[in-house]
Amino acid sequence: MTETEQAFESTAITPSGNGSAPARSESGGTGIATTGIALNGGRSASTADLVRLASEQVQLLVRDELALARLEMTTKAKRMSVGAGLFGGAGVVVVYGVGALIAGLALLLALVLPAWASALIVGGGLFLIAGLLALVGRSEVKRAGKPMPDETIDSVKTDVATMSQAVKDGRA
């Protein structure tokens, strides 16, 4: 059993008249009496009773699955936020590291050139790299096109046309 399922099983779900999920039993069930066919005071259950019972069980199953999915997504979101924060911290450290390397490069050039000249050369090189990255980024954005799911839209239009044609032909 996964950590999320264990957390879900340990949460108390109590029955109430407002449509919330029923209490879970020790075995993990929903607490609906399904043993035996007699539902109406000893006589056998009618088809309507069985359909009603099946409908209630499906509703409870869907509610329980949604609650489990909600709990699982909450757990995953918390872990992802911690991971994103750690990535952000790593990015800050990388920025300082790159700054130190650039300062080191400028100091290295200062051994053969005046300090102001080495700083200008390093700064110019950085601007050149930034310009190249901007040009490549711009071409990638243009290549991506407009932010619309064109293939999905075309697929949905095809599906709608197919269903419309099926309705006109009397197949649906």
C-alpha positions as CSV (number, residue, x, y, z in Angstrom):
1,M,0.0,0.0,0.0
2,T,1.4,3.4,-1.0
3,E,2.0,6.3,1.4
4,T,-1.0,8.2,-0.2
5,E,-3.3,5.2,0.2
6,Q,-2.2,4.8,3.8
7,A,-2.9,8.5,4.5
8,F,-6.3,8.1,2.8
9,E,-7.2,5.0,4.8
10,S,-6.3,6.8,8.0
11,T,-8.5,9.8,7.4
12,A,-11.9,9.5,9.0
13,I,-14.7,9.8,6.5
14,T,-18.0,10.0,8.3
15,P,-21.5,9.7,6.9
16,S,-23.7,12.6,6.8
17,G,-27.0,13.5,5.1
18,N,-25.3,16.0,2.8
19,G,-23.9,13.5,0.3
20,S,-20.5,13.1,1.8
21,A,-18.8,9.7,1.6
22,P,-19.6,7.0,4.2
23,A,-17.4,5.9,7.0
24,R,-14.8,3.3,6.1
25,S,-14.7,0.0,8.0
26,E,-11.7,-1.6,9.5
27,S,-11.2,-3.7,6.3
28,G,-11.2,-0.5,4.1
29,G,-14.8,-1.0,2.8
30,T,-17.4,1.7,2.6
31,G,-19.7,0.3,5.2
32,I,-22.6,-0.5,2.8
33,A,-24.3,-3.8,3.7
34,T,-23.9,-6.0,0.7
35,T,-23.9,-9.4,2.3
36,G,-27.1,-11.3,1.3
37,I,-29.8,-10.4,-1.1
38,A,-32.6,-9.6,1.5
39,L,-32.9,-5.8,1.8
40,N,-36.6,-5.2,2.6
41,G,-37.2,-6.8,6.0
42,G,-36.3,-10.4,5.0
43,R,-37.9,-10.6,1.5
44,S,-35.7,-10.7,-1.5
45,A,-34.7,-7.5,-3.1
46,S,-36.5,-6.1,-6.1
47,T,-34.7,-5.0,-9.2
48,A,-35.3,-1.4,-8.2
49,D,-33.6,-2.0,-4.8
50,L,-30.7,-3.7,-6.5
51,V,-30.3,-0.8,-9.0
52,R,-30.6,1.7,-6.2
53,L,-27.9,-0.1,-4.2
54,A,-25.6,-0.4,-7.2
55,S,-26.1,3.3,-7.9
56,E,-25.2,4.2,-4.3
57,Q,-22.2,2.0,-4.4
58,V,-21.0,3.6,-7.7
59,Q,-21.5,7.1,-6.2
60,L,-19.6,6.2,-3.1
61,L,-16.8,4.6,-5.1
62,V,-16.5,7.7,-7.2
63,R,-16.4,9.9,-4.2
64,D,-13.8,7.8,-2.5
65,E,-11.6,7.7,-5.6
66,L,-11.9,11.5,-6.0
67,A,-10.9,11.9,-2.3
68,L,-7.9,9.6,-2.9
69,A,-6.9,11.5,-6.0
70,R,-7.2,14.9,-4.2
71,L,-5.1,13.6,-1.4
72,E,-2.5,12.1,-3.8
73,M,-2.3,15.4,-5.8
74,T,-1.9,17.4,-2.6
75,T,1.0,15.2,-1.5
76,K,2.6,15.5,-4.9
77,A,2.1,19.2,-5.0
78,K,3.8,19.7,-1.6
79,R,6.8,17.6,-2.8
80,M,7.0,19.5,-6.1
81,S,6.9,22.8,-4.3
82,V,9.8,21.7,-2.1
83,G,11.7,20.5,-5.1
84,A,11.0,23.8,-7.0
85,G,12.3,25.8,-4.0
86,L,15.5,23.7,-4.0
87,F,16.0,24.2,-7.7
88,G,15.5,28.0,-7.2
89,G,18.2,28.0,-4.5
90,A,20.5,26.0,-6.8
91,G,19.9,28.7,-9.5
92,V,20.9,31.5,-7.1
93,V,24.1,29.7,-6.2
94,V,24.9,29.1,-9.9
95,V,24.4,32.8,-10.6
96,Y,27.0,33.6,-7.9
97,G,29.3,30.9,-9.2
98,V,29.1,32.3,-12.8
99,G,29.8,35.8,-11.4
100,A,32.9,34.5,-9.6
101,L,34.1,32.8,-12.8
102,I,33.6,36.0,-14.8
103,A,35.5,38.0,-12.2
104,G,38.3,35.5,-12.3
105,L,38.4,35.7,-16.1
106,A,38.7,39.5,-15.8
107,L,41.4,39.2,-13.2
108,L,43.3,36.8,-15.4
109,L,43.2,39.2,-18.4
110,A,44.3,42.0,-16.0
111,L,47.6,40.2,-15.7
112,V,48.4,41.0,-19.4
113,L,46.2,44.1,-19.9
114,P,45.1,47.0,-17.8
115,A,42.2,46.1,-15.5
116,W,39.8,48.5,-17.3
117,A,40.6,46.8,-20.6
118,S,40.1,43.3,-19.3
119,A,36.8,44.3,-17.8
120,L,35.6,45.8,-21.1
121,I,36.7,42.7,-23.0
122,V,34.8,40.3,-20.6
123,G,31.7,42.6,-20.6
124,G,31.7,42.8,-24.4
125,G,32.0,39.0,-24.6
126,L,29.1,38.6,-22.2
127,F,26.9,41.0,-24.3
128,L,27.9,39.0,-27.4
129,I,26.8,35.7,-25.8
130,A,23.6,37.3,-24.6
131,G,22.8,38.6,-28.1
132,L,23.3,35.3,-29.7
133,L,21.1,33.6,-27.1
134,A,18.4,36.2,-27.7
135,L,18.5,35.6,-31.5
136,V,18.3,31.8,-31.1
137,G,15.5,32.2,-28.5
138,R,13.5,34.5,-30.9
139,S,13.8,32.0,-33.8
140,E,12.5,29.2,-31.5
141,V,9.5,31.3,-30.4
142,K,8.7,32.1,-34.0
143,R,9.0,28.5,-34.9
144,A,6.7,27.4,-32.1
145,G,3.9,29.6,-33.6
146,K,0.8,30.9,-31.8
147,P,0.0,29.3,-28.4
148,M,-2.9,27.3,-29.6
149,P,-3.3,23.5,-29.7
150,D,-4.0,23.5,-33.5
151,E,-3.8,19.7,-33.9
152,T,-6.3,19.2,-31.0
153,I,-8.7,21.8,-32.4
154,D,-8.5,20.1,-35.9
155,S,-9.2,16.7,-34.2
156,V,-12.2,18.0,-32.3
157,K,-13.6,19.6,-35.4
158,T,-13.2,16.3,-37.3
159,D,-15.0,14.5,-34.4
160,V,-17.9,17.0,-34.4
161,A,-18.2,16.7,-38.2
162,T,-18.2,12.9,-37.9
163,M,-20.9,12.9,-35.2
164,S,-23.0,15.4,-37.1
165,Q,-22.8,13.2,-40.2
166,A,-23.7,10.1,-38.2
167,V,-26.7,11.8,-36.7
168,K,-27.9,13.0,-40.2
169,D,-27.4,9.4,-41.5
170,G,-29.4,8.1,-38.5
171,R,-26.6,5.9,-37.2
172,A,-26.4,7.5,-33.8
